[in-house]
């Protein structure tokens, strides 16, 4: 059984005439192109600690099977705004698990896509912790309630947005949580 002990958050953007090559360039921009990426669902294991880009680079071995929670999006429409975001919600209790959410959108800025992804992760965690909330209430208000409860320690996001290439080449964006043993 593999339970990640470390997590690294990264993002990237790539542009190319070919869809797959644009995606590979986005992975290169994120620093994970040399790994065989395996998408997993959205649980942040208990006690999983965040590592820096420098530490992550030492842990990423060429060809290694690397588990990620990844959001990705692409367009070849000139000037179309795309975004990919990972939202994170960590419980105050370090022995409890948290949530990672993936959000892929069109027409949203970094800020808007990031807030949405963060809201998704926090809402998933809040429901697991039994916190009562009104889903119709704005994210800013719910965020305050979640944190005031003392059960949610922190929420944040990592987001990459980009405008589609003006000449119609593929533009690809990725945001991800990379999980390590």
N, C-alpha and C positions, 0 to 999 in steps of 0.2 A: 504494500500500500504506500502510495506517495502522498504525503501531506506537505504542501509548500510551507517553508519557513520564512522565505523572503519574497518581496514583490518589488518590481521596478515599473514605473509608469513612463511611457514614452509616446511620441507621436511623430508623424511625418507626412510629407506631401511629395508626389511625383507627377511628372508630365512627360508624355511620349505619344507618338502616333499610334502605338499599339496598347490596347487595354491592359494586357498582362504585364508589359514592360513598365507601364505607368505605376501599376501596383508594386512591382519589384523595386522601383525607384522610391516609392513611398516607404517601403520596408527598409531600404538602404538609408533613407533620411532618418528613420526611427532607430537605426543601428541594429536591426535584427535580421537582415537579409541573408545571413550566413547560416541560419537555423532552419530546421524543419518544424514549422509551427503547427501546433495542435490546439484547436479551439476547444475551450471548456466552458462550462456554465459559470454562474455568477457568485460563487461563495468565496469570501475572503476568510481563510482559515484563522482560527483563534491564535493569537500571538504572532501572526505573520508580520514581520517588520519591513518597512520600506528601506530600500537601498539606493545609493547614488548611482549616477551614470558610470562613474569610474569603477565602482564595485560590480555593477552589472556587466560591464565590458569584460571583466576578468572571469565571470561566470558563464558567459556565452561562448560555447565552443562550436567551431564550424561543423555543420552536419548533425548537431545534437537535436534530439527530440525536445522541443521547448513548448511548454504549456502556456497558453495566453488566453486572456479574455480580450477579444478584439472587436472594435467597431470599425467598419470600413465603408467607404462610399466612393463613387466615381461618376464622372460625366464627360461627355464630349461636346456638350452644348456651350458655345462661347458665352462667357461671363456668368454662367449659372453658378450661384453660390451653393456649395455643398459643405457638410460638416460631419465629423465623426467624433463621438465623445464617450468617455468612460466616466461614470459617476461612482463615487466611493462613499460608503457609510460604515463607520467603525463604531462598535459598541463601547461603552465605558468599561464594561466587564471584559478584561483581557482573555478570560477563558471562554467567551462566547464568540461566535462567528459573525462576520459582517457581510456586506453585500457589495458587489460590483455590478453596474448596469451598463449596457451598450445602447447607444442612441446614434442613429444615422439619419440625417435630415437634408432637406433642400430648402434654401431660402433663409436659413438661420445663421446668425452671427456666432462667433465663438462663445460670447457671453450667454446668449439665449439657449444654444444647444447644450452648453455646459450646465446651466441651471436646470434644464430639463433632465439631463442624465443624473445629476446630483439628487434631484427630487425623486426620481425613480428608485435609486439605491436607498435613499433615506426612508421612503415609504415602505419598501420591502422590509427593511430592518424594523421599522416602527410596528408594522403588523405582526412580525415575529415576536417582538417584545411585549405585545399587548397594549401598545399605546393607542389611545383613542384620539381620532382626529377627523376633521371634516375635509374630504378631498376637494371640496369647492373653494376652500380658503387658499389664498395666494401662497406660493412657495416660501416667500420671505417670512410670512407669519408662521407657517408650519415649521420652518427651520428653527425659529425662536422657541416654539413650543417643544420640539424634539430635544433641543439642547438643554432647555430649562428642566426637562424631566429628569436629567441626570443619567439617563440610560444610553443616550447617544453621545459619544465623545466628540466625533468630528465627521464632517462631510466635506468633500472637495471633488474636483473633476479635472480631467486632462482632456483637452479638446483641440482638434485641428480642423480649421476651415480653409477653404480656398475658392477662388473664382475659377470657373472653367476657362481653359486656355482660349485666348481671343481668336486663334486660328483654327479652333475645333479639334486640337489634339486632346487625347484623354488626359484628364486630371484625376488623380486618385489621392484620397486622404485616409489615414489610419490613426487610430488612438488605441492604446492597449496597456493592459496590465500583464507583465511578464512574470511568471511564477517560478521560483527556484526551490530546490530541496533545502 
